[in-house]
Amino acid sequence: MNTIRSICVYCGSSPGRDVTYAKAGHLLGRSIAKSG
């Protein structure tokens, strides 16, 4: 089985007005980091 060595998540070019996306991105990053 192949091992994933890197991941790219497009986050947009500006923070925007809806903090929901920033919170979701933060949670995704923490989950990926925790998984190793």
C-alpha positions in Angstrom: 0.0 0.0 0.0 1.3 3.5 -0.8 2.0 6.0 2.0 0.7 9.5 1.8 3.7 11.8 2.2 2.1 15.2 1.7 -1.3 16.8 1.5 -2.4 20.1 0.0 -5.6 21.9 1.2 -6.6 25.1 -0.7 -7.8 27.6 1.8 -8.6 30.6 -0.4 -7.0 33.9 -1.0 -8.7 35.9 1.7 -10.2 35.2 5.2 -13.7 36.2 4.1 -16.5 37.0 6.5 -17.6 33.5 7.6 -15.3 32.2 10.4 -16.9 28.7 10.0 -14.4 28.0 7.2 -11.4 29.1 9.2 -12.5 26.9 12.1 -13.1 23.9 9.9 -9.6 24.4 8.3 -8.0 24.6 11.7 -9.8 21.4 12.8 -8.7 19.7 9.6 -5.1 20.7 10.1 -5.1 19.5 13.7 -6.7 16.2 12.7 -4.1 15.6 10.0 -1.2 16.4 12.3 -2.6 14.2 15.0 -2.9 11.3 12.6 0.8 11.6 11.8 
